[in-house]
């Protein structure tokens, strides 16, 4: 891919990675369950207007957080139903019903209020069941009775029943018990609502508990090539790379302070390069002093001192041929080395979701297809 030499920082998105990751998901869950592609938050910062068309042929539904995101996705005309994962404000419900979105509700009263706005048209609902997340949904003990009330609605169309796993990558015992309980509930509810579709597994659940995939799974982070727990990372491909160019390379004598707060002093003469990205671009300030690295000429170069708003300083002492204009990789692969979003997240004490959705580099996004070698 040809990148303009005057571009200071940019992101590259490989659309082939999404196809690979969806095949990995399909291999994990088998052929019977459908795939809901979670493309909220601008496809986790990857760009919904480019990602959604690239994957539409491999997925069954899309899921977003709210009506605003759903409207942006619907405008692409991709011909897939759209699930709203979060609750609607009362004043959003009419727009959601009119657009035919699958509206998530937490009670029979909320379901009735939404369905009442549809008139004689059918209304698509997703009843959220709280099995441990504590964020939305009816309590699992009450779910069967709530369903009994919802199925009485005269215009009920598509009907999903779902839960959300709070700890599939952290508490296997709880999650297994949670899923077994949801499975028993599903068996009970099927007698009440035989057309209902069930889903519980998110990205970590897909890999850790693939046997609990009834009608759909919801592929979020794994779709973009990042995975928790990381033992499954080799099965998927990161779609996003973040790069920049060195804008300054200097020889710095021993004993000089580096960046704000003077938290780092050069222990000996060093070559230090300036990279024109900082926390304003989404490179987290929290990695300061925690051995974060970038790649220059395929070698790991430590970030020195504190991350600033517009720049980071990196040690290129062991890269003697580093020059102004050279490509630097903040997330991605260069030569035989790779820095995953998860690594940057770990150094910052956060998670890959936070890194992806916080990216706003002051440069361009480039999309390409590594299978065909084409830019798109």
Secondary structure, 3 states (H helix, E strand, C coil): CCCCCCCCEEEEEEHHHHHHHHHHHHHHHCCCCEEEEECHHHHHCCCHHHHHHHHHHHCCEEEECCHHHHHHHHCCCCCCCEEECCCCCHHHHHHHHHHCCEEEECCHHHHHHHHCCCCCCCEEEEEEEECCCCCCCEEHHHHHHHHHHHCCCCCEEEEEEECCCCCCCCCHHHHHHHHHHHHHHHHHHHCCCCCCEEECCCHHHHHHCHHHCCCEEEECHHHHCCCCCHHHHHHCCCCEEEEEEEEEEEEECCCCEECHHHCEECCCCEEEEEECCCHHHCCCHHHCCCCCEEEECCEEEEEECCCCCCCEEEECCCCCCCCCCCEEEEEEEECCEEECHHHHHHHHCCCHHHHHHHCCCCCEEEEEECCCCEEC
